[in-house]
């Protein structure tokens, strides 16, 4: 909830219930109060409490920007029916990304998951097909009747899937990644297909104060509308209370395990 606003703020007033992902160049992510630019903030979904809302912005911004800003998918539905492979479908970004791809862009979503509980989760979120990322992807994609996919959003390990992405991406398709590589990435496969290769980092706009920073406010407002209209659901799966050093350590350990489903939130000041 907004405690105070600066003299140049025009979008909000004290007391407004807001949500945002923050700015990596500002300290205070574990603090009770934060100072944040209004251009990367929006009013939180009215149908969510603060813990549920806190699980949304970072992942929603990442998926939205990956699709519509980086891979140039049309949010108005001009690419409806095109195929999108989401690697890491059950994670935080994948969980909201499946829904945004389906609801906003009308894409045919193929999500990866490897455990019964994650397979069930991505299907619940609307994935049209599920493939196992612990196995070779091409035979599974071909079993769906496809030789290639139009778009690939890799929300997991870049190095592990790079070769397979180059093999699977359609000529003149687009690949977007969010995890940096540990070594050089051979370009021949994607170059030969004239495929777009791009990266998404949702902190880029606030870090560099780009002229279009306000787009994060706008997309978060749109996501809130979709949530309140029950077209997109929340991705919060676990909440640790209260906010203290022990629970922050526990939360980081869970995330570093690489096996979390959806989002984890630490909540409850002063408890």
N, C-alpha and C positions, 0 to 999 in steps of 0.2 A: 504494500500500500504506500502511495506517495506521501512522504512526511513533509516535504517542502519543495518548492520549485524556484529556479533562478529567474532573474528579471527578464530574460529573453525567451522564456518558455511560453509557447502558445497552444500546445496540444493537450496539456494536462493541468490540473489544479491539485492542491493538497487534498488528500483523502481518496483520490482516484485509485481503484484497484487495477494494477498493471502487471504485465509480465514481459520478460526480456531475457536475452542470453548474456548480455554484458559485453565488455570491451577488454580484450586481453592485455591492452597497454595500461589499464588502470588496476591498482591493487584493490583487495577487499573482497574477493570472491567467497571467503569464509566469514565475512563480517556481517553483523546484524543490519548495518546501514551501508548503502552503496550510493555512489554518485554516478549517474549514467546520462548520456546524451539522449534527449527526447526522441531523436530521429531513429533510434533502434529499439524503441519501447512502444507497446500498444496496450490498450485496455485488455485485461485478461478475459477469457471466456466466462460469462456470467454463470454458466452451469457447472463450473469447476471450482473446487476449493483451491487454496494457494499451493498446496503440495502437488495436486494434480496438474495445475497450470505450470508449475515450475519445471515439470518434466517435458514440456513441449518446445520452448523456443529454440534452443540450440539445435535440436535434431530437425525441427520443422524448417528452420532457416537453411540448414545444410542441404536437406533434400530439395527444397523449393529452388534454391539457387543452382544446385547441380543440374536440375532438369531444365529450368526455364531461362536462367542466365548463362549457364556454361554450355549445355548441349543444345540450347536454342529450341527445345520442344515448345510447342505453342500451348499456352495455358488456356486458350479459348477453344481447344479441341480440334485444331486443324490436322493434327497427327493421330487422331482417334483410330484405334485399332492396330497401331504400330506396336511392335514387340519391345519390351524392356526386360532385361535380365538384371535383377538386383542380387548382388553377391553380399551375403550377410543380412538376410531378410528378417531375422528375428531380433537383431540388435536394436538399439535405440533409434538410429537413423533409418534403418530398414523398416522398422515397425510403423513409423509415420510416413516413410517414403512410399510404401506399398499403397497406402490410402490416398496420398496426394496424387500419385500416378494414375490411380483408378478414377478418383472422384473429379479431379481438376482436368486432367489431360485425356482421360478415356483410353489409356493404354492397356494392352494385354500384358499382364505382369507375370513373369516367371521369377519366383523368389527361391533362394537357396536356404536350406535348413537340413540338419543331419540327425536330429534326435526326435523321437516321437512327440515330445512336448513342444519343440520348436516348429515342427511340421504343422501340428495342430494350431499353433498360434498364428503362423503366417496365413494359413487358410482362413482362419477366423477374421483376419484383417482384410481379406478380399483377394489374395493372390489367386490367379487363374490356374497356375501350375506350380509345383514345387519340385526342385531337383536337389540332389545331395551334393553339397560342395566338398565332401570328403572323398568323392569319387570323380573320375573324369567326367567333364560336363558335356562334351560333344555327343557321346552316345545317348545321353538323356535328352539333350535338345533335339536330336534327330528323331528320337522316339515320340516327340511331340509333333512331328511332321515339319520341322524347321531345319534348314541348312545353316541359317545364320540369324542373328537378332539385330534389330535396328539400333537399339541403344543398350549400353551396359553401364550400370551405376555400381561401382565397386565400393561398398561401404565396409570393406574388410582389408585383408592383406594384399597390398599391391604386388609384391614380388611373387607371391605364391600363385597368383592367378594371371599374371601378365601374359604369359605365352598362350594360355587358353583364351584370354580375351582377344588377342590378336587373331587367333584362329576363328573365333565365333562371330566377331563383329561383321556386320554386313558392309559391302562396299559403300563408301560415302556415309557410313554410320558414325556414331559418336560414342566415345568411352569417357567416363568421368570417374576420378578417384579422389579419395579424401585422406588416404594414409600414404605418407612419403615412402619412397623406395630406399632399400639399403645398399643398392648397387646400381650400375648402369642398366638401362632397359633397352633391349634390342628393338629397333624401330622398323625393321624390314616389313613385318607383317602388316602393321597399321599403315605404313607409308605406301605399300603396294595397293592398299584399298582406298587410299585418300581419305582415311578415317580421321575424324576430329578426335584429338586426345587433349583432355583438359583436366584441371584440378579445381577442387572446391575447398575453400576455407572460409567459414562464415565470419571469422574475425577480420577478414581483409578490409571490408568497408569501414568499420569503426577504427581499425588500426591506422589506416592511411587517410581517414577522413575524406573518402571519395565523394565527388559531387552528388552521387546518387545514393548516399547513405539512407535517405528517407525511404528507400525501397524496403528496408527491413521493417520499418514501422508499418508500411502498407501491407506487406505480405503477412506479418503477424496479425494484423487486423482482419485480413481475409481468412486466415486459419481460425481465428476466434469465431468468426461468423459461421464457418463450416462446422465447428465443434458444437456451437450453440444450436445449429440447425440439425444436429445429430447425423451429419453426413460423414464426419470424421470422429473417431473415438480416441480417448486418451490412451497413453501407452505406459502409464505408471503401473509397475508390478510389485514393488516393494518399497516400504517407507521405514527408515530407521529413526527412532526418537530417543532422546532429544538431540539437538545439535551440540556436540561436544567433541573433544579430541578423540576419544575412543571410537565413537561412531563414525567420525570422518575417516579414521584409519580403517575401520571395518568396511566402509563403503568403497574406499580405494582398493582394498584387497579383493572385494567381490568383482569390481570392474576389471582389475588386472587378471582375473582368472580366465577371462574371455568366454565365460559361459552364461552371462546374465541374459535374461530375456526382457525385452522392452526397456523400461527406465527404472532407475533406483533414485530415490530422493531422501535426503536427510532433512528432517523438519522438527520444529518445536523449540523456539528460543525460551530460555529462562526456566526450563523444566528440570 
